[in-house]
């Protein structure tokens, strides 16, 4: 008997890319008058959120290391 499990992957690829394509089509057809920055935002906003989370995490880790060094714990 084979393994018939199916995996459903939900992420940015299943939502962001089709949304970006939709925005590009609407922009090219002059339906929306947004800046290209916002038309392409579904592609760059997830990366920006990830980068901010990584910076916050690294900053917090650095703060913990500094506090441990100062207090001697």
Residue pairs with C-beta under 8 A, 6 or more apart in sequence:
12 46
15 42
16 42
16 43
16 45
16 46
17 42
17 43
19 42
20 39
20 40
20 42
20 43
23 32
23 34
23 38
23 39
23 40
23 41
23 42
24 39
24 40
26 32
26 39
27 34
27 36
27 39
32 39
